[in-house]
C-alpha cells in the first residue's frame, strides 16, 4: 500500500506540473536535448525503483 501512495503522489505532481514542463520542453530558444533529459530522469527513476524492489 505504501508504494501506491508514492505512485499516486508522483502522478498528482506530474499532472500539476505537466503544462509548465511541456512549455519548457518545447521552447524554441531552449537546448535541443531538453526532451531527452525528461526521459533520462524517468529511466533512472525506474532503475532505482526496480533495483530497490529486488532487495526487499
C-alpha positions, -999 to +999 in steps of 0.1 A: +000+000+000+029+023+007+042+021-029+008+030-042+008+063-022+041+073-038+028+065-072-004+085-066+017+114-053+040+112-083+011+112-107-005+141-090+027+162-091+032+152-128-004+163-136+001+196-118+034+205-134+029+190-168+018+222-186+049+241-173+072+212-181+058+208-216+062+245-223+098+244-210+105+213-231+092+227-264+106+262-261+123+270-294+150+290-277+159+261-254+185+234-258+178+205-282+184+179-255+156+191-231+131+163-240+159+137-236+166+150-200+130+142-190+132+107-205+167+101-189+153+111-155+124+087-160+147+058-169+170+065-139+140+067-115+126+034-129+161+018-125+163+028-089+127+017-082+133-017-096+167-022-080+153-013-046+123-036-051+146-066-058+164-062-025+132-062-004 
